Amino acid sequence: MRVRPLLSFLLAAWVAGVTPATADESATALDRFQLFDMDGDGTTEIRSLTRLLAVGHQGPLVVVFVEPRLLEPLEGAEPLRPRLDRLLGDLADEGCRTWLVAADLEPGANHRDGRLVLALREVLRALREERDFVGALLVGHFPDALLVRTCSWRKRGKVVLRKGTPEEHVFEDVRYLRRVPELVAHRADIVLSDLDGRWEDVYVEPKTTLATTMAVFPDGVPAGGGEAVDAEQGEVTFEDFFHVSDGALSVRPADDGDSSPRIVLDDGDADHEVGEADRGSPNRIARPDIVVSRIDARGIALRPRGDVRGADGTPLLDDTGRPQVVSFGEDAHVPHWRDELWEADPVLERQLLAEFLERNHAYRTGASEVAWRPSSLAHGLPSGYAAMAKAADDWVDVDRALDDIQGNATLEDVAGWLTRPAVLRTLRAHSDAWGSVFHKGRLAGLARYVGDAPWGWSPDKASLVPSLDAACRGGKLDWFLLQALWRAGATSTLPAFYVHTGCEGISPPGSRKHSWTHPAYGLRQGAEALLFFGSGLALVGRAKVFYDEPRGFASALKRGASFGEAWARYFVLESEAESWSKVGGDIGRKRSYFWSVLGDWTLRLRRPTR
């Protein structure tokens, strides 16, 4: 048996129950993925997989994949390897076998993220075949699956065909068919978690044009189609996507100008991504076989640019690291407060990951204090307090006035909510990939949370002044406010789980335009900012504009399910629906695909021991 280098062994030896990895033990599962070219096109998807550590001798297998760059020496950075080794030990203490695997994926110049997702999925499938494999943690930056959904949506209401043209036709309160491919999830980890599905069959890499159809049927859309009063056809283009296409449609043009086009429908031509094991459910959807979650701080680890200086050479930060006023002169360009002041900070990225792993360890081992209560923050949407309260019967120190914020909540209310700890939090507000919108109130009250020189700048004529006015005047809770609160020490340091029901809350910005390694991909992602700057352990959220939430989530937590198992429960409940009307109709029956988990899915609600 070959042993690992002494230094690596010593880094891990203090973790109870460590078994150093050996080549022969991991060869069958991982070795065939070295320089892995999944589709044989001559382009590698996976450069290498290196098992660094194995801990535990029995129980289900959890694999922690980590970006190799995060293990490389970096001056001034927090070391992650000992903390990752300790995480494996903590999981082993809970009855798991655990591996730490350095996963080096091929970045590539083309937009082919889905191909890399499928390659990583092949690794997970191989692990499932050979071991009692239950899930993975992805530590660092990994590619996402992007979903496009096409379905024959029967609707009723106002519809305008050929809008803005001489042939425009407006129909009021009419039944019509809408079949328009739509990007429904910029991040969908069901693709990685559903190991027996047929996602490889629905992946489309090149730019591809898809047809759109709108057809009016005043008496209702016939099951198999029929003559439409009027119809409009068009097209949309996507690339690098998984196409969840349900139902087939063809249009037979009218024989003459006086005839109506005939629409032919085949609703049975559907569910192409669903594997055989899941096709017997009343609502045929893909269901997770394992759980995968992401721990990624790359897009939110930013620092003020050192090359931005005023007319007299003044930098953005003074000698003590505090933001300061920078003047550029009357005729000079004043850099934009959002787009031109910030750059990636790899040291901060390691710091945020290290803090997350420390928080994780303290929570698992009972060393951290736990605020055993639920908490809800809502604006423009109903409160989620009652839904979260179902996760336990013995909450303590509850004050609904402080723990159930709703109505016209302002950013000052948000800051106050974040200072009061709670182990289970839900955020419910209209959102996008960057953050959530609250009431536009006065900003003066934020000063008591972020101080008089917050980490942010606002333009003032030819100067930039330390202020969050530019970032916060619209009522947006996003990276700017969250990082400023964190730097000021204003957010609670006690651990929290988050249920984020805002639309596109977990979507990585720039995912449609850029490949996963582009600097703009995932930049200032809102849910990741909340997770890391808000003392998060895990967060479940949606990557689509929709209005559902994971059914059965709190009840599963109450029964002792892990955060990831509670997420998976939603898919089971949706698949068992007696009819599509119970799960949002034809457009909504696959809404569970929109949800994924950030942080550590293996954690459970733990009552305080301190």
SVG drawing of the C-alpha trace seen along z (x, -y; Angstrom):
<svg xmlns="http://www.w3.org/2000/svg" viewBox="-67 -71 73 73">
<polyline fill="none" stroke="black" stroke-width="0.4" points="0.0,0.0 1.4,-3.3 1.1,-6.1 0.5,-9.8 3.2,-12.4 4.0,-13.0 2.9,-16.6 -0.5,-15.8 -0.9,-13.0 -0.1,-15.3 -2.6,-17.8 -5.3,-15.2 -4.1,-12.9 -5.6,-15.0 -9.1,-14.3 -10.6,-11.3 -10.9,-8.2 -8.9,-9.4 -8.0,-6.8 -5.4,-8.1 -6.5,-7.6 -4.8,-4.9 -4.7,-4.5 -6.1,-1.0 -9.2,-1.8 -10.4,-4.7 -9.2,-3.5 -12.4,-1.8 -14.6,-4.8 -12.4,-7.7 -9.4,-6.7 -11.4,-6.3 -12.2,-10.0 -8.7,-11.3 -8.6,-13.4 -12.2,-12.4 -13.8,-13.2 -17.4,-12.3 -18.6,-12.4 -15.4,-11.5 -15.2,-14.8 -11.6,-15.4 -12.4,-18.0 -11.7,-17.1 -14.4,-17.8 -12.5,-16.6 -8.8,-17.0 -8.4,-15.0 -10.0,-13.7 -7.7,-13.2 -9.0,-11.6 -7.1,-13.4 -8.6,-11.8 -11.0,-9.1 -12.6,-9.1 -14.9,-6.5 -15.3,-2.8 -19.0,-2.3 -22.3,-4.1 -23.4,-6.0 -20.8,-7.8 -20.7,-11.6 -18.1,-13.1 -16.8,-16.6 -15.5,-17.9 -13.2,-20.9 -11.6,-23.2 -7.9,-22.5 -7.0,-26.2 -8.6,-26.6 -5.9,-24.3 -3.0,-26.1 -0.9,-28.4 -2.1,-32.0 -0.4,-34.7 -2.6,-36.2 -5.3,-33.6 -6.9,-31.2 -5.9,-27.6 -8.9,-25.5 -7.4,-22.0 -7.4,-21.4 -10.9,-22.7 -12.1,-20.4 -10.4,-17.4 -12.2,-18.3 -15.5,-18.4 -14.9,-14.9 -14.3,-13.9 -17.4,-15.5 -19.5,-13.7 -17.8,-10.4 -18.8,-11.0 -22.4,-11.2 -22.1,-7.8 -21.0,-8.5 -18.0,-7.5 -16.5,-10.6 -14.1,-11.4 -12.3,-14.6 -11.8,-14.8 -10.0,-17.6 -11.9,-18.0 -10.1,-19.8 -12.6,-20.6 -11.7,-21.9 -12.6,-25.6 -12.7,-25.9 -13.5,-29.0 -16.8,-27.9 -20.2,-28.0 -20.6,-24.3 -21.3,-24.3 -24.0,-21.7 -21.5,-19.3 -19.3,-19.6 -22.3,-19.1 -23.0,-15.9 -19.4,-14.8 -19.5,-15.4 -22.8,-13.6 -21.1,-10.6 -18.7,-10.6 -21.7,-10.7 -23.3,-7.9 -20.2,-5.8 -20.0,-6.4 -23.6,-5.4 -23.0,-2.1 -20.1,-1.1 -20.9,-2.6 -23.8,-3.5 -23.5,-7.0 -26.0,-9.6 -24.7,-12.9 -22.0,-15.5 -20.8,-19.0 -19.2,-21.2 -16.8,-23.5 -15.7,-26.3 -16.9,-27.3 -18.5,-24.6 -20.6,-24.8 -24.4,-25.0 -27.2,-23.4 -29.5,-25.8 -33.0,-24.6 -35.3,-25.7 -38.9,-24.5 -41.4,-24.2 -45.0,-23.1 -48.4,-23.5 -49.9,-26.0 -53.7,-26.3 -54.6,-29.8 -57.5,-32.2 -57.3,-36.0 -56.2,-38.8 -53.8,-37.9 -52.2,-40.0 -51.0,-38.4 -48.4,-40.0 -48.1,-43.0 -46.9,-46.2 -47.4,-45.1 -50.2,-46.1 -51.6,-42.6 -51.9,-43.0 -55.0,-41.3 -56.2,-41.8 -58.4,-39.1 -60.1,-40.0 -60.8,-37.2 -60.3,-34.3 -59.0,-30.8 -55.7,-30.3 -52.6,-28.1 -49.2,-29.4 -46.2,-27.3 -43.1,-29.4 -39.7,-28.0 -38.6,-29.8 -35.5,-29.8 -36.9,-28.5 -33.8,-27.9 -30.3,-29.3 -29.3,-26.8 -30.9,-23.4 -29.1,-20.8 -31.8,-18.2 -29.6,-17.4 -26.8,-16.3 -29.0,-14.7 -31.2,-12.6 -28.8,-9.8 -31.2,-7.5 -32.7,-10.3 -32.1,-10.9 -30.7,-14.4 -28.0,-13.6 -30.7,-13.1 -32.1,-16.6 -28.9,-18.5 -28.3,-21.0 -24.9,-22.6 -24.8,-24.8 -27.0,-27.9 -30.3,-26.5 -33.5,-28.1 -36.7,-26.8 -40.2,-27.5 -42.9,-29.5 -46.6,-29.3 -49.6,-31.3 -53.0,-30.1 -56.5,-31.2 -59.3,-28.7 -62.5,-30.6 -64.2,-27.4 -61.2,-25.9 -58.1,-24.1 -59.0,-20.6 -57.0,-17.8 -55.3,-16.9 -55.5,-20.3 -57.8,-21.7 -58.5,-24.7 -57.4,-27.9 -59.2,-31.2 -55.8,-32.8 -52.2,-31.9 -48.7,-33.4 -45.4,-31.6 -42.0,-32.8 -38.7,-31.6 -36.2,-32.1 -32.6,-31.1 -30.7,-29.4 -27.4,-27.7 -25.9,-25.3 -29.2,-24.2 -31.2,-21.2 -34.5,-21.3 -37.4,-20.1 -39.9,-19.8 -43.4,-18.5 -45.9,-17.9 -45.3,-18.1 -46.9,-20.7 -47.1,-21.2 -48.9,-23.7 -50.5,-23.0 -50.9,-26.2 -54.2,-27.2 -54.8,-26.2 -56.0,-29.6 -56.3,-33.0 -59.8,-32.4 -59.0,-29.2 -57.7,-28.9 -54.4,-27.2 -54.7,-23.7 -52.7,-23.0 -51.8,-19.4 -51.0,-18.5 -49.5,-15.4 -49.4,-15.8 -48.0,-12.3 -44.7,-13.3 -43.3,-14.5 -41.1,-13.9 -38.0,-13.0 -35.6,-13.7 -37.5,-11.4 -35.8,-8.0 -37.7,-4.7 -37.7,-4.5 -39.7,-7.8 -42.1,-7.3 -44.7,-5.4 -45.6,-8.4 -49.0,-10.2 -47.0,-13.4 -44.0,-12.2 -41.1,-14.3 -37.4,-13.6 -36.7,-13.0 -33.3,-13.2 -31.5,-10.0 -28.8,-11.9 -28.4,-15.4 -25.9,-17.9 -25.3,-21.4 -22.8,-24.2 -20.5,-26.2 -19.2,-28.9 -18.0,-32.4 -16.2,-33.3 -18.8,-35.8 -19.3,-37.7 -15.6,-38.0 -14.8,-41.5 -12.6,-44.3 -12.2,-48.0 -9.9,-48.3 -6.4,-49.6 -6.0,-51.4 -8.9,-53.7 -7.5,-57.0 -8.6,-60.6 -7.0,-63.6 -4.5,-63.9 -3.8,-60.1 -6.1,-59.4 -7.2,-55.7 -10.6,-54.4 -9.3,-53.1 -7.2,-55.0 -4.1,-53.7 -6.3,-51.9 -8.5,-50.2 -11.5,-52.5 -13.4,-53.9 -12.7,-57.6 -13.8,-60.4 -12.1,-60.4 -12.3,-63.5 -11.7,-63.2 -11.8,-66.8 -14.6,-68.6 -13.8,-67.3 -12.6,-63.8 -14.6,-60.6 -16.1,-59.5 -16.0,-55.7 -19.4,-54.0 -20.2,-53.0 -21.3,-49.5 -19.5,-48.6 -16.0,-50.2 -14.9,-50.1 -14.7,-46.4 -12.5,-43.5 -12.2,-39.8 -10.5,-39.2 -9.2,-35.6 -8.1,-36.2 -11.6,-37.2 -13.0,-34.2 -10.9,-31.9 -11.8,-33.8 -15.5,-33.4 -15.1,-29.7 -13.0,-29.3 -15.7,-31.1 -18.4,-28.9 -16.5,-25.8 -15.8,-27.0 -19.5,-27.8 -20.4,-24.4 -18.1,-22.6 -19.3,-24.6 -22.9,-23.9 -22.4,-20.2 -20.5,-19.6 -22.8,-21.7 -20.1,-24.3 -22.1,-27.2 -25.1,-28.9 -28.3,-28.3 -31.2,-30.7 -34.0,-28.1 -36.8,-30.1 -38.1,-30.7 -38.1,-34.1 -39.7,-35.5 -39.0,-38.7 -41.6,-39.5 -42.4,-42.5 -44.9,-42.3 -45.6,-38.6 -47.3,-36.9 -45.4,-36.1 -43.7,-32.7 -43.6,-32.6 -46.3,-30.0 -44.7,-27.8 -41.4,-27.8 -42.9,-27.4 -44.0,-23.9 -40.4,-22.7 -40.6,-22.3 -43.1,-22.4 -40.7,-23.7 -39.4,-27.0 -38.2,-29.4 -37.7,-33.1 -40.1,-33.9 -41.3,-37.5 -43.6,-37.8 -43.0,-41.5 -39.3,-40.9 -39.5,-37.6 -42.3,-38.1 -41.4,-41.3 -44.0,-42.0 -45.8,-44.8 -43.8,-47.8 -40.5,-46.6 -37.6,-48.9 -33.9,-48.2 -33.6,-49.4 -36.1,-46.7 -34.1,-44.2 -30.9,-45.2 -32.6,-44.8 -34.0,-41.4 -30.5,-40.3 -29.1,-41.3 -31.6,-39.2 -30.5,-35.5 -32.9,-32.7 -31.9,-29.2 -34.6,-28.9 -35.2,-32.0 -37.3,-32.7 -37.1,-35.6 -40.1,-36.4 -39.9,-39.4 -39.9,-40.1 -36.3,-39.2 -33.9,-38.7 -30.5,-37.1 -28.8,-40.0 -31.2,-40.5 -34.7,-41.3 -36.7,-44.5 -38.1,-46.2 -40.0,-49.4 -38.2,-52.6 -37.8,-54.1 -35.4,-56.6 -31.8,-55.4 -30.5,-57.5 -31.4,-54.7 -28.9,-52.3 -26.0,-54.3 -26.4,-52.7 -25.8,-49.4 -23.1,-50.1 -21.4,-53.2 -20.5,-56.5 -18.1,-55.1 -19.7,-52.0 -18.0,-49.8 -19.7,-51.4 -19.5,-54.7 -22.0,-57.0 -21.4,-59.8 -21.4,-63.4 -20.7,-65.7 -17.0,-65.0 -16.4,-62.8 -17.2,-59.4 -18.1,-59.5 -18.4,-56.5 -22.2,-55.9 -24.8,-53.2 -27.2,-55.8 -26.6,-54.8 -26.9,-51.1 -29.8,-51.2 -32.1,-54.1 -34.2,-51.7 -34.9,-49.5 -32.7,-46.6 -31.2,-44.1 -28.2,-42.8 -24.5,-42.3 -23.8,-46.0 -25.8,-46.1 -25.1,-42.6 -21.3,-42.9 -21.4,-46.4 -23.4,-44.9 -21.0,-42.0 -17.9,-44.2 -19.4,-46.4 -20.1,-43.3 -23.8,-44.1 -25.3,-40.8 -25.9,-38.0 -23.0,-35.5 -25.3,-32.7 -25.9,-30.0 -29.0,-30.0 -30.8,-28.0 -32.6,-30.0 -35.7,-29.4 -35.6,-32.0 -38.8,-32.1 -37.9,-35.2 -38.0,-34.7 -34.6,-33.8 -33.1,-34.1 -30.4,-31.6 -29.8,-32.3 -26.2,-33.1 -26.1,-36.5 -24.6,-36.3 -25.2,-32.6 -27.0,-32.9 -24.4,-35.2 -21.2,-33.8 -19.6,-30.5 -19.1,-29.5 -15.4,-30.7 -16.1,-34.2 -15.4,-36.9 -19.0,-38.2 -20.6,-34.8 -22.3,-34.8 -21.0,-38.3 -22.7,-39.5 -25.2,-36.7 -27.8,-37.6 -28.5,-34.3 -24.8,-33.5 -24.3,-36.9 -27.1,-36.2 -25.6,-32.7 -22.0,-33.9 -22.6,-37.4 -25.7,-36.3 -24.1,-33.4 -25.8,-30.8 -25.4,-27.0 -27.6,-26.2 -30.2,-27.9 -32.9,-26.6 -34.1,-28.8 -35.6,-29.1 -34.0,-30.0 -37.3,-30.9 -40.0,-33.6 -42.7,-31.5 -44.8,-31.5 -44.4,-28.2 -42.4,-27.0 -41.1,-23.5 -44.2,-21.7 -43.4,-19.5 -40.1,-21.2 -40.6,-22.3 -42.4,-19.0 -39.5,-17.0 -37.1,-19.1 -39.3,-18.4 -39.0,-14.6 -35.2,-14.9 -34.5,-15.1 -31.4,-16.9 -31.8,-20.2 -31.1,-18.4 -33.5,-15.6 -36.2,-18.1 -35.5,-19.6 -35.8,-16.2 -39.1,-15.6 -40.7,-18.3 -40.0,-16.3 -41.7,-13.2 -44.8,-15.1 -45.1,-16.8 -44.7,-13.5 -47.5,-12.0 -50.0,-14.7 -53.3,-13.2 -53.7,-15.7 -51.8,-18.5 -54.2,-21.0 -52.7,-20.2 -49.2,-21.2 -49.7,-24.3 -51.2,-22.8 -49.2,-22.1 -46.9,-25.1 -46.2,-24.4 -46.1,-20.6 -42.3,-20.6 -41.8,-23.6 -39.7,-21.6 -36.9,-21.6 -36.4,-25.3 -35.2,-24.7 -31.7,-23.9 -29.6,-24.0 -26.7,-26.3 -24.4,-25.5 -24.2,-22.2 -27.2,-19.9 -26.2,-17.3 -27.0,-19.5 -30.1,-19.1 -32.0,-21.3 -30.3,-20.8 -31.7,-21.9 -29.4,-24.1 -27.1,-22.3 -25.7,-25.6"/>
</svg>
